Protein backbone atom coordinates (compact mmCIF):
# COMPACT_ATOMS: atom_id res chain seq x y z
CA UNK A 1 0.00 0.00 0.00
CA UNK A 2 2.90 2.36 0.57
CA UNK A 3 3.14 4.84 -2.23
CA UNK A 4 6.77 4.23 -3.01
CA UNK A 5 5.64 1.83 -5.73
CA UNK A 6 2.32 2.23 -7.54
CA UNK A 7 0.73 3.72 -4.46
CA UNK A 8 0.21 0.29 -2.82
CA UNK A 9 3.60 -1.30 -3.02
CA UNK A 10 4.74 -4.63 -1.77
CA UNK A 11 7.78 -6.92 -1.85
CA UNK A 12 8.69 -10.51 -1.94
CA UNK A 13 8.48 -11.92 1.53
CA UNK A 14 11.77 -12.86 3.08
CA UNK A 15 10.56 -14.12 6.43
CA UNK A 16 9.73 -17.63 5.32
CA UNK A 17 6.07 -17.30 6.21
CA UNK A 18 3.55 -19.12 4.08
CA UNK A 19 1.25 -16.94 1.97
CA UNK A 20 -2.49 -16.67 2.51
CA UNK A 21 -5.11 -15.21 0.24
CA UNK A 22 -8.11 -13.56 1.79
CA UNK A 23 -10.65 -12.74 -0.90
CA UNK A 24 -13.98 -10.97 -0.95
CA UNK A 25 -15.70 -14.26 -0.13
CA UNK A 26 -13.72 -14.46 3.14
CA UNK A 27 -11.98 -17.72 2.15
CA UNK A 28 -8.38 -18.30 3.15
CA UNK A 29 -5.97 -20.91 1.88
CA UNK A 30 -2.34 -21.43 2.84
CA UNK A 31 0.50 -21.85 0.34
CA UNK A 32 3.60 -23.10 2.15
CA UNK A 33 6.83 -21.47 1.04
CA UNK A 34 9.58 -23.98 0.16
CA UNK A 35 12.09 -22.39 2.53
CA UNK A 36 9.69 -21.75 5.37
CA UNK A 37 11.39 -21.47 8.75
CA UNK A 38 8.38 -20.65 10.89
CA UNK A 39 5.34 -22.77 11.51
CA UNK A 40 2.04 -20.95 11.10
CA UNK A 41 -0.65 -21.72 13.63
CA UNK A 42 -4.34 -21.16 13.04
CA UNK A 43 -6.02 -18.30 14.88
CA UNK A 44 -9.79 -18.21 14.80
CA UNK A 45 -11.85 -15.14 15.37
CA UNK A 46 -13.17 -14.93 18.91
CA UNK A 47 -15.94 -12.76 20.21
CA UNK A 48 -18.37 -10.55 18.33
CA UNK A 49 -16.67 -8.93 15.35
CA UNK A 50 -19.83 -8.00 13.54
CA UNK A 51 -19.66 -10.66 10.86
CA UNK A 52 -19.05 -14.32 10.25
CA UNK A 53 -15.94 -15.68 11.97
CA UNK A 54 -12.76 -15.78 9.94
CA UNK A 55 -9.43 -17.50 10.42
CA UNK A 56 -5.90 -16.74 9.34
CA UNK A 57 -2.50 -18.26 9.88
CA UNK A 58 -0.20 -16.45 12.30
CA UNK A 59 2.91 -17.57 14.14
CA UNK A 60 2.42 -19.22 17.51
CA UNK A 61 3.71 -17.30 20.52
CA UNK A 62 6.20 -20.01 21.39
CA UNK A 63 9.86 -20.50 20.70
CA UNK A 64 12.39 -23.31 21.01
CA UNK A 65 13.50 -23.96 24.56
CA UNK A 66 10.30 -22.75 26.19
CA UNK A 67 9.82 -26.06 28.03
CA UNK A 68 13.40 -25.89 29.24
CA UNK A 69 12.73 -22.43 30.68
CA UNK A 70 9.79 -23.83 32.63
CA UNK A 71 12.01 -26.65 33.89
CA UNK A 72 14.56 -24.19 35.27
CA UNK A 73 11.92 -21.97 36.85
CA UNK A 74 12.53 -19.07 34.44
CA UNK A 75 9.42 -17.49 32.84
CA UNK A 76 9.09 -17.93 29.06
CA UNK A 77 9.61 -14.85 26.90
CA UNK A 78 7.04 -15.02 24.13
CA UNK A 79 7.85 -13.15 20.90
CA UNK A 80 6.02 -9.94 20.13
CA UNK A 81 3.38 -10.33 17.43
CA UNK A 82 3.43 -7.46 14.94
CA UNK A 83 0.89 -6.74 12.20
CA UNK A 84 2.22 -4.70 9.28
CA UNK A 85 -0.84 -3.12 7.66
CA UNK A 86 -0.32 -2.25 4.01
CA UNK A 87 3.05 -3.97 4.22
CA UNK A 88 3.96 -3.38 0.58
CA UNK A 89 7.32 -4.46 -0.76
CA UNK A 90 9.17 -3.61 2.45
CA UNK A 91 7.44 -5.77 5.02
CA UNK A 92 9.00 -5.59 8.46
CA UNK A 93 11.09 -8.67 9.29
CA UNK A 94 9.17 -10.99 11.57
CA UNK A 95 5.86 -9.18 11.13
CA UNK A 96 2.67 -10.54 9.60
CA UNK A 97 2.03 -8.46 6.50
CA UNK A 98 -1.38 -7.69 5.06
CA UNK A 99 -2.06 -5.77 1.86
CA UNK A 100 -4.70 -5.50 -0.84
CA UNK A 101 -2.18 -5.68 -3.68
CA UNK A 102 -1.38 -9.30 -4.64
CA UNK A 103 1.86 -8.14 -6.30
CA UNK A 104 3.22 -7.43 -2.84
CA UNK A 105 2.88 -11.12 -1.88
CA UNK A 106 1.63 -10.36 1.65
CA UNK A 107 1.16 -13.06 4.25
CA UNK A 108 -2.58 -12.37 4.10
CA UNK A 109 -4.26 -10.70 1.14
CA UNK A 110 -6.90 -8.36 2.58
CA UNK A 111 -9.08 -5.55 1.30
CA UNK A 112 -8.06 -3.00 3.91
CA UNK A 113 -11.30 -1.04 3.51
CA UNK A 114 -13.46 -4.02 4.53
CA UNK A 115 -13.82 -4.86 8.21
CA UNK A 116 -13.18 -6.98 10.16
CA UNK A 117 -9.72 -8.15 9.12
CA UNK A 118 -9.35 -11.95 9.41
CA UNK A 119 -7.85 -12.04 12.91
CA UNK A 120 -9.45 -12.41 16.34
CA UNK A 121 -9.71 -9.65 18.92
CA UNK A 122 -6.57 -8.80 20.92
CA UNK A 123 -4.27 -10.69 18.54
CA UNK A 124 -1.28 -8.35 18.29
CA UNK A 125 1.19 -6.56 20.50
CA UNK A 126 1.99 -3.95 17.86
CA UNK A 127 0.47 -2.68 14.62
CA UNK A 128 2.27 -0.51 12.09
CA UNK A 129 0.60 1.45 9.29
CA UNK A 130 3.40 3.16 7.38
CA UNK A 131 2.04 5.54 4.74
CA UNK A 132 -1.23 3.63 4.67
CA UNK A 133 -3.90 5.63 6.53
CA UNK A 134 -4.02 8.29 3.80
CA UNK A 135 -5.08 5.59 1.30
CA UNK A 136 -7.98 4.18 3.34
CA UNK A 137 -11.60 5.18 2.88
CA UNK A 138 -12.58 5.27 6.56
CA UNK A 139 -10.03 6.64 9.02
CA UNK A 140 -12.29 6.20 12.05
CA UNK A 141 -13.26 2.66 11.03
CA UNK A 142 -9.60 1.78 10.48
CA UNK A 143 -8.58 3.10 13.89
CA UNK A 144 -11.39 1.11 15.49
CA UNK A 145 -10.18 -2.03 13.70
CA UNK A 146 -6.61 -1.42 14.87
CA UNK A 147 -7.96 -0.99 18.40
CA UNK A 148 -9.88 -4.29 18.16
CA UNK A 149 -6.79 -6.20 17.02
CA UNK A 150 -4.40 -4.79 19.63
CA UNK A 151 -4.03 -6.30 23.05
CA UNK A 152 -4.56 -3.94 26.00
CA UNK A 153 -1.58 -1.62 26.04
CA UNK A 154 -0.47 -2.74 22.56
CA UNK A 155 1.14 -0.04 20.45
CA UNK A 156 0.19 1.47 17.12
CA UNK A 157 2.57 3.36 14.83
CA UNK A 158 1.20 5.52 12.04
CA UNK A 159 3.27 7.44 9.52
CA UNK A 160 1.59 9.68 6.98
CA UNK A 161 2.28 12.88 5.02
CA UNK A 162 1.41 16.23 6.53
CA UNK A 163 -1.32 17.80 4.44
CA UNK A 164 0.86 20.78 3.47
CA UNK A 165 3.42 18.57 1.76
CA UNK A 166 3.05 18.22 -2.00
CA UNK A 167 3.07 14.40 -1.69
CA UNK A 168 -0.23 14.53 0.18
CA UNK A 169 -2.04 15.72 -2.95
CA UNK A 170 0.13 14.59 -5.84
CA UNK A 171 -0.73 10.91 -5.31
CA UNK A 172 -4.21 10.26 -6.73
CA UNK A 173 -4.67 7.26 -4.44
CA UNK A 174 -4.58 9.48 -1.33
CA UNK A 175 -8.05 9.87 0.16
CA UNK A 176 -7.17 11.64 3.42
CA UNK A 177 -5.05 14.72 4.13
CA UNK A 178 -4.13 14.94 7.80
CA UNK A 179 -2.36 17.14 10.32
CA UNK A 180 -0.70 16.47 13.66
CA UNK A 181 -4.01 16.73 15.58
CA UNK A 182 -6.09 14.50 13.31
CA UNK A 183 -6.16 11.59 15.78
CA UNK A 184 -7.13 13.55 18.87
CA UNK A 185 -10.72 12.22 18.63
CA UNK A 186 -9.42 8.91 20.03
CA UNK A 187 -7.88 10.44 23.16
CA UNK A 188 -9.00 12.49 26.17
CA UNK A 189 -8.26 15.79 24.42
CA UNK A 190 -10.88 15.21 21.73
CA UNK A 191 -12.22 18.75 21.64
CA UNK A 192 -15.78 17.59 22.30
CA UNK A 193 -15.84 15.18 19.37
CA UNK A 194 -15.07 11.96 21.24
CA UNK A 195 -18.54 10.62 20.50
CA UNK A 196 -17.44 9.68 16.97
CA UNK A 197 -15.85 6.49 18.31
CA UNK A 198 -15.57 4.43 21.48
CA UNK A 199 -12.01 3.32 20.60
CA UNK A 200 -9.45 5.00 22.83
CA UNK A 201 -5.72 5.42 22.36
CA UNK A 202 -3.17 7.05 24.61
CA UNK A 203 -0.83 9.29 22.66
CA UNK A 204 2.78 8.29 23.33
CA UNK A 205 4.48 10.64 20.91
CA UNK A 206 3.98 12.78 17.82
CA UNK A 207 6.86 13.81 15.60
CA UNK A 208 6.49 16.21 12.71
CA UNK A 209 9.09 16.33 9.96
CA UNK A 210 9.49 19.60 8.09
CA UNK A 211 11.05 20.31 4.73
CA UNK A 212 14.83 20.40 4.98
CA UNK A 213 15.20 24.19 4.74
CA UNK A 214 12.89 24.78 7.71
CA UNK A 215 14.49 21.97 9.68
CA UNK A 216 17.90 23.60 9.28
CA UNK A 217 16.48 26.90 10.56
CA UNK A 218 15.31 25.20 13.77
CA UNK A 219 11.55 25.17 13.18
CA UNK A 220 11.32 21.37 13.40
CA UNK A 221 12.89 21.44 16.86
CA UNK A 222 10.36 24.01 18.05
CA UNK A 223 7.38 22.15 16.58
CA UNK A 224 8.38 18.87 18.22
CA UNK A 225 9.48 20.13 21.63
CA UNK A 226 6.75 22.66 22.47
CA UNK A 227 3.12 21.57 22.16
CA UNK A 228 1.82 25.13 22.13
CA UNK A 229 4.20 26.05 19.34
CA UNK A 230 3.03 23.04 17.30
CA UNK A 231 -0.55 24.25 17.62
CA UNK A 232 0.52 27.79 16.68
CA UNK A 233 2.41 26.37 13.67
CA UNK A 234 -0.62 24.35 12.52
CA UNK A 235 -2.90 27.38 12.81
CA UNK A 236 -0.75 30.12 11.32
CA UNK A 237 2.55 28.99 9.82
CA UNK A 238 2.25 25.58 8.21
CA UNK A 239 1.41 26.87 4.72
CA UNK A 240 4.69 28.83 4.78
CA UNK A 241 6.85 26.62 7.00
CA UNK A 242 5.74 23.49 5.21
CA UNK A 243 5.36 20.11 6.86
CA UNK A 244 6.55 16.90 5.24
CA UNK A 245 5.56 13.81 7.24
CA UNK A 246 4.27 12.81 10.66
CA UNK A 247 5.06 9.88 12.95
CA UNK A 248 2.55 8.86 15.64
CA UNK A 249 2.89 6.35 18.47
CA UNK A 250 -0.22 5.28 20.37
CA UNK A 251 -1.10 2.71 23.02
CA UNK A 252 -4.50 0.99 22.99
CA UNK A 253 -6.60 1.63 26.09
CA UNK A 254 -9.09 -1.12 26.91
Order of alpha helices (4+ residues) and beta strands (2+ residues): beta-beta-beta-beta-alpha-beta-beta-beta-beta-alpha-beta-alpha-beta-alpha-alpha-alpha-beta
